[in-house]
Amino acid sequence: MYAVSTQLGTTLLLLIILGVTYGFMLVTTPILRVIGKNGAAILVRAMGMILAALSVELVLAALGLEKWTAVARGFFS
């Protein structure tokens, strides 16, 4: 069981994160107006590529094959 102060801290942190997320949602319409639908599509594809690369790295680390990512980092640097 966690202390009440710890639970209050966690609750406060979650409410702050909820507020920041809500703020981001409020500004999406003006941002979409600026970048347009094509710009949004480009951002979605770029974020998808980043997520896929991160997923591959995490799977390789889970399988104990981190040396492959180190070799790739040395190849591209």
N, C-alpha and C positions, 0 to 999 in steps of 0.2 A: 504494500500500500504506500502511495506517495503522500508526502506532506501537503497540507492545504496550500502552502505558499508555492510549492512546485506546480500544483494543479492550477492555481490562479495565474502563474507565469505562463504556463502552456496555453491557457485559455486566452490570455491577453495577446500572446504571439499569434495564435490562430486568428483572432479578430483583426489584428493588424494586417496579416497576410490577406484575409478576406477583403478588407478595405482597399488594399493596394490592387488586388485583382479586379475589384469593382471599378476602381478608377481607370485601370487599363481598358476595361470594357466600355467605359463612357467615351474614351477618346478614339475608339476604333473607327467610328464613322468619319470624323475629320481626316484621319490618316488615310483611310480608304479613298476619300475624295482626292487627296493629293497624289497618291501613288497609282490609283486606278486599278481596274480589275487585272490588267496584265501584270502590273507591278506586284499585286497580291499573289498572283499565280507563281511568279518568279520566286517570291519569298517562301511560299509553301514548298516549292520544289527544293530550294536551297536548304531549308530546315529539314526536309525529308532526307536529303543526302547526309547532313550532319548527324541526324538521328540514326541512320543506317550505319554510318561509320562507327559511331559510339557503340552501337549494339554489337557489331562484329568484334570490336576491341574487348568488350565485356565478356562475350562468349569465349573468345580466345583465352582471356585471363582465367575464366572459370575452368577451362579445360587444361590449364597449365601450359599453354603455348604462348606465353608472353614474349618469348624470344623472337617469334615471327613478327610481332609488332615492333620490337626493337630493331630488327633488320630493316623493316620498311621505313622506320623513322630515319635510320642512317642512310638509306637509299635516297630519300627525298630531301635530305638537308644538305 
